[in-house]
Amino acid sequence: MTKLTDTQAVILSAAAQRDSYNVLPLPGSLRGGAATKVVETMITKGFIEEVDADIRKGELVWRETGDGHGTTLVATYAGLAAIGIEPEGTSTAPESAPDTPAEQTEAPKARIPREGTKQATLIAMLRAPGGTTIAEIVAATGWQPHTVRGAMAGALKKKLGLEVVSEKVDGRGRVYSLLRE
């Protein structure tokens, strides 16, 4: 079992009892720089991770992202395992244990993008028959091309687990789409 500080154990235990394994609010005695240090350490160790906060659902915000949105903190499978809790739908059988560290730190529940956002527009365009180009996404969202590429690599691939594929199409250039399962 992983060695945790008392504070880390308290934070993870509280998160295990909340919907979506939300870490916030932190214990009342943990504020300012001390809270930041504890959270950064737990993120580095893979016990918790930052995810987009859904303010409309009342999720508490850990950090503002500067674009009118914020992030919240959730416990990962590794964090729950560190306190001896098996998340629902998992098994302790050796054959079902995650093989790689990346699989061990995934968020317990997948996040779905809010409707009517630029991210939702991006996903809809990628799901459209024939896919979409960076230029088409730029025109629809008002983002810069580097922001579109960053959103596909970060928010879609890493946070939402969607697989974006691309191919060169004559007369259109590079066309991106979501891999259909």
Backbone as JSON, one array per atom type, in Angstrom:
{
  "sequence": "MTKLTDTQAVILSAAAQRDSYNVLPLPGSLRGGAATKVVETMITKGFIEEVDADIRKGELVWRETGDGHGTTLVATYAGLAAIGIEPEGTSTAPESAPDTPAEQTEAPKARIPREGTKQATLIAMLRAPGGTTIAEIVAATGWQPHTVRGAMAGALKKKLGLEVVSEKVDGRGRVYSLLRE",
  "N": [[0.84, -1.17, 0.0], [0.5, 2.27, -0.72], [2.43, 4.87, 0.75], [0.98, 7.42, 2.5], [0.5, 10.84, 3.5], [-1.08, 12.09, 6.49], [-2.83, 14.17, 5.83], [-3.18, 13.79, 3.04], [-4.47, 11.3, 3.1], [-6.86, 11.99, 4.42], [-7.99, 13.77, 2.56], [-8.35, 12.09, 0.29], [-10.04, 10.14, 1.38], [-12.34, 11.63, 1.95], [-13.01, 12.4, -0.65], [-13.66, 9.95, -1.77], [-16.15, 9.48, -0.78], [-17.8, 11.21, -2.07], [-19.92, 12.24, -4.85], [-18.79, 11.49, -8.1], [-16.22, 11.39, -7.16], [-15.13, 13.81, -6.27], [-12.68, 16.04, -5.1], [-12.82, 18.49, -3.87], [-14.74, 20.24, -1.37], [-11.59, 21.1, 0.15], [-10.09, 20.08, 3.3], [-10.9, 22.28, 6.02], [-8.74, 23.32, 7.47], [-6.71, 23.47, 5.69], [-5.22, 25.71, 3.71], [-4.39, 28.27, 1.26], [-0.95, 28.49, 0.37], [-0.17, 26.04, 1.46], [-2.27, 24.33, 0.79], [-2.05, 24.4, -2.01], [0.49, 23.21, -2.34], [0.08, 20.6, -1.3], [-1.91, 19.67, -3.07], [-0.55, 19.84, -5.56], [1.49, 17.95, -5.14], [-0.06, 15.62, -4.85], [-1.21, 15.46, -7.39], [1.1, 15.08, -8.94], [1.87, 12.57, -7.99], [-0.19, 11.11, -9.01], [-2.55, 10.68, -7.65], [-4.71, 12.4, -7.65], [-6.47, 14.41, -10.12], [-6.72, 17.25, -12.33], [-9.72, 18.41, -13.74], [-12.1, 19.7, -16.12], [-14.37, 21.95, -14.68], [-17.83, 21.78, -14.04], [-19.67, 24.3, -13.7], [-22.34, 24.91, -13.77], [-23.52, 22.7, -12.66], [-22.85, 23.02, -10.12], [-20.29, 22.35, -9.32], [-17.34, 22.78, -7.43], [-14.71, 25.14, -7.92], [-11.3, 24.75, -8.47], [-9.17, 26.05, -9.77], [-9.0, 28.92, -11.82], [-9.22, 29.09, -15.34], [-8.87, 31.22, -16.99], [-10.41, 31.69, -19.2], [-12.99, 32.1, -18.55], [-13.8, 29.77, -17.5], [-13.2, 26.99, -15.26], [-11.22, 24.67, -13.32], [-11.7, 21.59, -11.58], [-10.97, 19.22, -8.97], [-10.46, 15.72, -9.0], [-10.43, 12.47, -7.54], [-8.27, 9.85, -8.56], [-8.22, 6.44, -9.87], [-5.88, 5.34, -8.88], [-5.46, 6.94, -6.64], [-7.68, 6.28, -5.06], [-7.15, 3.58, -4.69], [-4.87, 3.8, -3.15], [-5.86, 4.36, -0.65], [-7.09, 2.08, -0.09], [-9.57, 1.59, -1.31], [-11.79, 0.19, -3.57], [-12.89, 1.27, -6.59], [-16.28, 1.44, -7.89], [-17.28, -1.07, -10.19], [-14.79, -2.09, -10.74], [-12.28, -4.61, -10.34], [-10.38, -6.58, -8.02], [-8.99, -8.66, -8.94], [-6.0, -10.14, -10.21], [-5.72, -10.45, -13.03], [-7.23, -8.41, -14.09], [-6.06, -6.09, -13.4], [-4.77, -2.8, -14.0], [-2.4, -2.33, -16.65], [-0.52, -0.33, -17.25], [0.95, 2.72, -15.94], [-0.48, 4.94, -16.89], [-3.05, 3.96, -17.31], [-3.77, 3.52, -14.7], [-4.19, 6.01, -13.59], [-6.44, 7.19, -14.62], [-9.43, 9.19, -14.74], [-12.18, 8.46, -12.57], [-14.81, 8.72, -13.62], [-15.98, 9.42, -16.85], [-15.85, 12.6, -18.37], [-18.31, 14.65, -19.84], [-18.63, 16.94, -22.48], [-20.07, 20.21, -22.13], [-23.13, 21.24, -23.63], [-23.46, 23.46, -26.43], [-21.04, 24.75, -26.23], [-17.78, 25.8, -27.43], [-16.11, 23.63, -27.5], [-17.94, 21.53, -27.72], [-18.93, 22.15, -30.23], [-16.62, 21.69, -31.74], [-16.33, 18.88, -31.36], [-18.7, 17.98, -32.58], [-18.2, 18.76, -35.22], [-16.01, 17.14, -35.8], [-17.2, 14.67, -35.7], [-18.86, 14.71, -37.87], [-19.88, 13.42, -41.09], [-17.23, 12.84, -43.3], [-15.51, 14.45, -41.91], [-13.47, 17.26, -40.79], [-11.59, 20.28, -41.4], [-8.73, 22.11, -40.12], [-8.96, 24.81, -40.81], [-11.75, 25.06, -41.21], [-12.69, 24.58, -38.63], [-11.52, 26.73, -37.28], [-12.94, 28.83, -38.48], [-15.51, 28.29, -37.53], [-15.3, 28.38, -34.72], [-13.74, 30.56, -34.01], [-11.28, 30.33, -32.9], [-7.66, 30.3, -32.81], [-5.45, 28.55, -35.09], [-3.46, 27.04, -33.68], [-4.67, 26.75, -31.23], [-6.84, 25.13, -31.82], [-5.53, 22.75, -32.53], [-4.31, 22.22, -30.07], [-6.58, 21.84, -28.44], [-7.62, 19.52, -29.55], [-5.57, 17.69, -29.0], [-5.24, 17.93, -26.2], [-7.78, 18.43, -24.59], [-9.64, 16.74, -25.94], [-8.3, 14.24, -26.58], [-6.67, 13.59, -24.26], [-8.2, 14.31, -21.91], [-10.93, 13.63, -22.45], [-10.67, 11.22, -23.69], [-11.09, 10.67, -26.39], [-10.41, 9.53, -29.7], [-8.68, 11.12, -32.1], [-8.3, 11.17, -35.53], [-6.44, 11.66, -38.59], [-6.25, 12.46, -42.09], [-4.87, 12.96, -45.37], [-6.67, 14.64, -47.83], [-7.41, 14.95, -51.19], [-7.64, 18.14, -52.62], [-8.72, 19.2, -50.32], [-6.97, 19.11, -48.21], [-5.5, 18.37, -45.01], [-7.65, 16.38, -43.19], [-9.57, 16.03, -40.31], [-11.02, 13.71, -38.01], [-13.18, 11.92, -35.71], [-12.31, 8.77, -34.43], [-14.33, 6.09, -35.15], [-16.05, 3.73, -33.18]],
  "CA": [[0.0, 0.0, 0.0], [1.26, 3.49, -0.86], [2.56, 5.69, 1.96], [0.3, 8.71, 2.38], [0.5, 11.68, 4.7], [-2.42, 12.13, 7.09], [-3.63, 15.11, 5.05], [-3.54, 13.13, 1.79], [-5.44, 10.26, 3.41], [-8.12, 12.66, 4.73], [-8.52, 14.31, 1.3], [-8.82, 10.98, -0.54], [-11.18, 9.51, 2.04], [-13.51, 12.49, 1.73], [-13.35, 12.33, -2.08], [-14.25, 8.63, -2.04], [-17.53, 9.51, -0.33], [-18.55, 12.19, -2.86], [-20.26, 11.92, -6.24], [-17.71, 11.73, -9.06], [-14.95, 11.38, -6.44], [-14.65, 15.18, -6.25], [-11.77, 16.3, -3.98], [-13.22, 19.75, -3.22], [-13.84, 21.17, -0.72], [-10.47, 20.58, 0.94], [-10.3, 20.3, 4.74], [-10.89, 23.69, 6.38], [-7.44, 23.74, 8.0], [-5.75, 23.49, 4.59], [-5.49, 26.91, 2.91], [-3.28, 29.0, 0.64], [0.21, 27.79, -0.18], [-0.15, 24.66, 1.93], [-3.23, 23.6, -0.04], [-1.46, 24.28, -3.33], [1.6, 22.25, -2.25], [-0.49, 19.26, -1.13], [-2.59, 19.3, -4.32], [0.47, 19.61, -6.59], [2.14, 16.68, -4.82], [-0.99, 14.53, -5.13], [-1.33, 15.38, -8.85], [2.35, 14.49, -9.41], [1.86, 11.14, -7.65], [-1.28, 10.47, -9.73], [-3.67, 10.39, -6.76], [-5.83, 13.24, -8.09], [-6.2, 15.12, -11.37], [-7.56, 18.41, -12.63], [-10.65, 18.24, -14.86], [-12.97, 20.87, -16.32], [-15.47, 22.05, -13.7], [-19.15, 22.13, -14.57], [-20.17, 25.27, -12.71], [-23.81, 24.84, -13.77], [-23.92, 21.61, -11.77], [-22.43, 23.39, -8.78], [-18.96, 21.85, -8.96], [-16.45, 23.79, -6.9], [-13.59, 25.42, -8.82], [-9.97, 24.78, -7.86], [-8.33, 27.03, -10.44], [-9.6, 29.57, -12.98], [-8.39, 28.87, -16.53], [-8.7, 32.48, -17.68], [-11.36, 31.83, -20.31], [-14.33, 32.07, -17.98], [-14.05, 28.42, -16.99], [-12.28, 26.6, -14.22], [-11.0, 23.24, -13.15], [-11.94, 21.02, -10.27], [-10.07, 18.11, -8.7], [-11.11, 14.44, -8.73], [-9.54, 11.38, -7.17], [-8.07, 8.85, -9.61], [-8.25, 5.07, -9.38], [-4.67, 5.14, -8.08], [-5.68, 7.6, -5.36], [-8.61, 5.47, -4.28], [-6.45, 2.34, -4.33], [-3.91, 4.14, -2.1], [-6.53, 4.32, 0.66], [-7.71, 0.77, 0.03], [-10.93, 1.58, -1.81], [-11.94, -0.28, -4.94], [-14.0, 1.98, -7.23], [-17.34, 0.59, -8.45], [-17.05, -1.56, -11.54], [-13.44, -2.62, -10.91], [-12.05, -5.86, -9.64], [-9.03, -6.7, -7.5], [-8.36, -9.83, -9.54], [-4.76, -9.75, -10.87], [-5.83, -10.38, -14.48], [-7.92, -7.19, -14.53], [-5.33, -4.92, -12.92], [-4.23, -2.0, -15.09], [-1.05, -2.7, -17.04], [0.38, 0.8, -17.33], [0.61, 3.8, -15.02], [-1.49, 5.82, -17.48], [-4.36, 3.37, -17.06], [-4.05, 3.58, -13.28], [-4.52, 7.36, -13.15], [-7.59, 7.74, -15.34], [-10.52, 9.68, -13.89], [-13.18, 7.43, -12.34], [-15.97, 8.86, -14.5], [-15.68, 10.25, -18.01], [-16.51, 13.91, -18.42], [-18.95, 14.95, -21.11], [-18.6, 18.39, -22.67], [-21.35, 20.91, -22.05], [-23.71, 21.58, -24.93], [-23.42, 24.86, -26.79], [-19.71, 25.31, -26.07], [-16.91, 25.65, -28.6], [-15.63, 22.25, -27.48], [-19.02, 20.72, -28.27], [-18.93, 22.43, -31.67], [-15.46, 20.97, -32.28], [-16.65, 17.45, -31.38], [-19.72, 17.76, -33.61], [-17.56, 18.89, -36.53], [-15.16, 15.97, -35.99], [-18.08, 13.51, -35.89], [-19.6, 14.86, -39.13], [-19.36, 12.6, -42.19], [-16.21, 13.54, -44.07], [-14.61, 15.15, -41.01], [-13.33, 18.71, -40.88], [-10.22, 20.78, -41.48], [-8.39, 23.13, -39.12], [-9.53, 26.09, -41.27], [-13.2, 25.04, -40.96], [-12.88, 24.7, -37.18], [-11.17, 28.11, -36.96], [-14.06, 29.67, -38.91], [-16.7, 28.02, -36.7], [-15.08, 28.67, -33.3], [-13.02, 31.81, -33.78], [-9.99, 30.01, -32.29], [-6.47, 30.27, -33.65], [-5.14, 27.16, -35.47], [-2.73, 26.32, -32.63], [-5.64, 26.45, -30.16], [-7.61, 23.98, -32.3], [-4.67, 21.56, -32.39], [-4.16, 21.98, -28.64], [-7.84, 21.3, -27.92], [-7.75, 18.12, -30.0], [-4.58, 16.86, -28.3], [-5.42, 17.99, -24.75], [-9.13, 18.21, -24.07], [-10.33, 15.59, -26.54], [-7.55, 12.99, -26.44], [-6.22, 13.29, -22.91], [-9.23, 14.42, -20.88], [-12.17, 12.93, -22.79], [-10.34, 9.89, -24.2], [-11.53, 10.5, -27.77], [-9.28, 9.34, -30.6], [-8.77, 11.96, -33.29], [-7.46, 10.68, -36.63], [-6.39, 12.59, -39.71], [-5.77, 11.94, -43.37], [-4.82, 13.97, -46.43], [-7.71, 14.47, -48.83], [-7.14, 15.8, -52.34], [-8.5, 19.31, -52.76], [-9.17, 19.69, -49.03], [-5.85, 19.14, -47.27], [-5.6, 17.42, -43.9], [-9.01, 16.32, -42.64], [-9.6, 15.39, -38.99], [-12.3, 13.14, -37.6], [-13.1, 11.04, -34.54], [-12.32, 7.35, -34.76], [-15.62, 5.48, -34.78], [-15.88, 2.41, -32.57]],
  "C": [[0.89, 1.25, 0.0], [1.27, 4.28, 0.44], [1.97, 7.06, 1.7], [0.51, 9.52, 3.64], [-0.92, 11.65, 5.26], [-3.35, 13.03, 6.27], [-4.09, 14.47, 3.75], [-4.61, 12.06, 2.02], [-6.82, 10.86, 3.7], [-8.78, 13.15, 3.44], [-9.1, 13.18, 0.44], [-10.02, 10.27, 0.07], [-12.46, 10.31, 1.84], [-13.97, 12.41, 0.28], [-14.06, 11.02, -2.42], [-15.73, 8.59, -1.67], [-18.41, 10.46, -1.14], [-18.87, 11.66, -4.25], [-19.07, 12.29, -7.12], [-16.34, 11.8, -8.41], [-14.31, 12.77, -6.4], [-13.85, 15.44, -4.98], [-12.21, 17.54, -3.2], [-14.54, 19.61, -2.49], [-12.74, 20.44, 0.06], [-10.78, 20.79, 2.41], [-10.12, 21.78, 5.09], [-9.55, 24.19, 6.88], [-6.38, 23.88, 6.91], [-6.07, 24.66, 3.68], [-4.21, 27.4, 2.25], [-2.2, 28.12, 0.05], [0.28, 26.33, 0.25], [-1.09, 23.8, 1.1], [-2.65, 23.36, -1.43], [-0.36, 23.21, -3.34], [1.07, 20.82, -2.15], [-1.13, 18.78, -2.43], [-1.57, 19.0, -5.41], [1.18, 18.27, -6.37], [1.23, 15.51, -5.18], [-1.22, 14.37, -6.63], [-0.1, 14.69, -9.42], [2.38, 12.99, -9.14], [0.72, 10.38, -8.33], [-2.47, 10.11, -8.86], [-4.92, 11.19, -7.12], [-5.46, 13.86, -9.43], [-7.16, 16.28, -11.52], [-8.44, 18.08, -13.83], [-11.5, 19.5, -14.97], [-14.12, 20.82, -15.32], [-16.76, 22.43, -14.43], [-19.83, 23.01, -13.52], [-21.69, 25.23, -12.63], [-24.32, 23.73, -12.86], [-23.45, 21.87, -10.34], [-21.08, 22.84, -8.36], [-18.07, 23.0, -8.5], [-15.24, 23.93, -7.83], [-12.3, 25.48, -8.02], [-9.14, 25.92, -8.44], [-9.08, 27.6, -11.64], [-8.67, 29.36, -14.16], [-8.21, 30.13, -17.35], [-9.65, 32.69, -18.83], [-12.8, 31.76, -19.81], [-14.71, 30.71, -17.42], [-13.03, 28.13, -15.89], [-12.1, 25.11, -14.19], [-11.36, 22.84, -11.73], [-10.98, 19.85, -10.11], [-10.88, 16.85, -8.42], [-10.04, 13.4, -8.38], [-9.46, 10.39, -8.33], [-8.21, 7.45, -9.01], [-7.04, 4.8, -8.49], [-4.82, 5.77, -6.7], [-6.61, 6.8, -4.47], [-7.96, 4.17, -3.82], [-5.46, 2.6, -3.19], [-4.54, 4.14, -0.72], [-7.32, 3.02, 0.83], [-9.14, 0.69, -0.43], [-10.92, 1.13, -3.27], [-13.14, 0.43, -5.56], [-15.02, 1.0, -7.82], [-16.99, 0.18, -9.86], [-15.64, -2.06, -11.78], [-13.31, -3.87, -10.07], [-10.62, -5.9, -9.13], [-8.32, -7.91, -8.07], [-7.13, -9.41, -10.33], [-4.91, -9.61, -12.39], [-6.53, -9.12, -14.97], [-7.21, -5.92, -14.05], [-4.79, -4.13, -14.1], [-2.77, -2.34, -15.37], [-0.07, -1.55, -16.98], [-0.02, 1.87, -16.34], [-0.46, 4.73, -15.57], [-2.9, 5.28, -17.24], [-4.75, 3.49, -15.59], [-4.52, 4.95, -12.84], [-5.69, 7.98, -13.9], [-8.66, 8.19, -14.35], [-11.58, 8.6, -13.75], [-14.38, 7.53, -13.28], [-15.6, 9.79, -15.63], [-16.48, 11.54, -17.95], [-17.13, 14.09, -19.8], [-18.97, 16.46, -21.28], [-20.0, 18.99, -22.59], [-21.83, 21.24, -23.45], [-23.6, 23.08, -25.16], [-22.06, 25.51, -26.61], [-18.9, 25.13, -27.35], [-16.35, 24.22, -28.66], [-16.69, 21.31, -28.05], [-19.13, 20.91, -29.77], [-17.79, 21.67, -32.35], [-15.76, 19.47, -32.4], [-17.68, 17.14, -32.46], [-19.11, 17.82, -35.0], [-16.68, 17.67, -36.83], [-15.99, 14.7, -36.23], [-18.84, 13.56, -37.22], [-19.01, 13.94, -40.2], [-18.37, 13.42, -43.01], [-15.25, 14.34, -43.21], [-14.56, 16.64, -41.24], [-11.86, 19.08, -40.96], [-10.0, 21.8, -40.37], [-9.03, 24.47, -39.52], [-11.03, 26.16, -41.01], [-13.5, 25.21, -39.47], [-12.59, 26.13, -36.72], [-12.34, 29.04, -37.3], [-15.27, 29.5, -37.99], [-16.53, 28.47, -35.25], [-14.45, 30.03, -33.03], [-11.67, 31.59, -33.11], [-8.87, 30.19, -33.3], [-6.15, 28.82, -33.99], [-4.4, 26.39, -34.38], [-3.65, 25.96, -31.46], [-6.47, 25.24, -30.54], [-6.79, 22.7, -32.1], [-4.49, 21.2, -30.91], [-5.41, 21.37, -28.02], [-8.01, 19.85, -28.32], [-6.79, 17.22, -29.22], [-4.85, 16.81, -26.79], [-6.8, 17.59, -24.29], [-9.77, 16.95, -24.64], [-9.59, 14.28, -26.29], [-7.27, 12.65, -24.98], [-7.35, 13.29, -21.88], [-10.49, 13.62, -21.18], [-11.92, 11.54, -23.37], [-10.82, 9.63, -25.61], [-10.31, 10.35, -28.67], [-9.52, 10.11, -31.89], [-7.79, 11.4, -34.33], [-7.48, 11.7, -37.75], [-5.88, 11.88, -40.96], [-5.75, 13.08, -44.37], [-5.86, 13.64, -47.47], [-7.42, 15.46, -49.96], [-8.15, 16.94, -52.41], [-8.96, 19.9, -51.44], [-8.03, 19.85, -48.03], [-6.04, 18.09, -46.19], [-6.97, 17.53, -43.27], [-8.97, 15.49, -41.36], [-11.0, 14.84, -38.72], [-12.08, 12.28, -36.36], [-13.15, 9.6, -35.01], [-13.62, 6.74, -34.27], [-15.37, 4.06, -34.26], [-16.98, 1.48, -32.98]]
}
